[in-house]
Amino acid sequence: MTPSSVSIKDVAAEAGVSVATVSRVLNSHPSVSPASRARVVAAVEALGYRPNAVARSLRTDQTRTLGLVISDVLNPYFTELARSVEEAARALGYSVIIGNADERPELQDHHVRTLLDRRIDGLLVSPTDGGSPLMLDAVRAGTPMVFVDRWIPGVGADVPVVRSDGRQAVRDLVAHLHGLGHRRLAIIAGPAATTTGSERVEAFRDALREHGTALPDAYIGQGDFQADSGRRATERFLALPEPPDVVFAADNLMALGALDAIRAHGLRVPHDIGLAAFDDIPWFVHTDPPVTAIAQPTADLGRAAVRALVDRIEGRSPQSVTLPARLVVRRSCGEGTDADTGGGGGGGGGAGEDTSVRFRRSNP
């Protein structure tokens, strides 16, 4: 039996105790007798269950420390999320150690392993993918954990998920673009291995279908939530015989990459092509023109995630939390008025707005 194949049931059998007792030991529950605890610790070490991580994370008291593993610290969305988590944790008497996965599964696992070794009381994670054996081992071991923004499918019953639902906001965006006369709509999608990557492109496809419009493969650019991928996808869109009227980037960094590509071609937003983004950020109100975007309730998500994790640590059973995202209308898709349906990330209006929008290329 290899260490990666050892389950919590194997540990229970080796120790001669129940699975519930093993779980209580791994979570430092005070109801376990010293003798039972000693047997479980010995079984963990003998079987190599999550070696060098579980055994060293066994503890007799709390450290009042939470771990947070975010997908990309350079992404303003995750920066704001981390700040909200730190503030909410501090208010409850906890400190936070942050690990930046940089959208790399192996770096994510490094941070998870390191945080467990540091005897954190609980873990907040925005997974970079859904296939991390270490993450699944941590869940099976009973580590108090909450997924935030993204999640691992099939693990939701064991780990609360705190996220926003952007489907209605995407529908609102597509309806808004149709109302402006746009018909050729393209998307720069995030990685299919992430729940947010797959969910946003499907929401976009479904919204187009409601308006009798298909999403051709040529109008799907595969990105990785990084600016360079947004630039490359937009370069490909612009080289098409019929470039899209509007490019919708599934996160803010890819939107900035798309904007770079558009400007590198000597084109103007929105006169020559429109641009919209998922994940509103304060910068968008200062671009020229300000960018129409979907805003997530980032600070609320951070606070809700901390509350859920502390509930888990203290033995309660928190429910998953889903909060609505909303559309913020600005000027990057050809809007001719100073409208703002959502107010996220700085609201409508701002520097560099063009009140005399004219289209060179739209399909009414």
Secondary structure, DSSP 8 states (H G I E B T S, - for coil): --GGG--HHHHHHHHTS-HHHHHHHHTT-TTS-HHHHHHHHHHHHHHTSSTTTHHHH--SS---EEEEEES-TTSHHHHHHHHHHHHHHHHTT-EEEEEE-TT-HHHHHHHHHHHHHTT-SEEEE--S-S--HHHHHHHHTT--EEEESS--TT-TTTS-EEEEE-HHHHHHHHHHHHHTT---EEEEE--TTSHHHHHHHHHHHHHHHHTT----GGGEEE--SSHHHHHHHHHHHHTSSS--SEEEESSHHHHHHHHHHHHHTT--TTTT-EEEEES--GGGGGSSS--EEEE--HHHHHHHHHHHHHHHHTT-----EEEE-EEE--STT---S---SS-GGG-S--TT--SS---SS---
